[in-house]
């Protein structure tokens, strides 16, 4: 098994810390302290907390795409079901934090995220 990259360790630490507290209360310096890194080491990978959210959903997207390999002969409905379930399964270990991330994107102060989602 390959060693985790610093980027992956940062994502995992952020999710674990947010799971113990909340996504809203998490700060990048908390993640740096958890991993015994300097804040600039974290910021080299993630300029802001929302970048970690994007990376978390990128992981789910990758899991979904991996699940889609080799089932072209299935009916479209079954393919869609499997893809959606793979995406949700990838997010399941941090369900509560994922929900908090999504809610955070819909706060009125985050209109710039809402436009990107549309």
Secondary structure, 3 states (H helix, E strand, C coil): CCCCCHHHHHHHHHHHHHHHCCCCCCCHHHHHHHCCCCHHHHHCCCCCHHHHHHHHHHHHHHHHHHHCCCCCCCCHHHHHHHHHHHHHHHHHCCHHHHHHHHHHHCCHHHHHHHHHHC
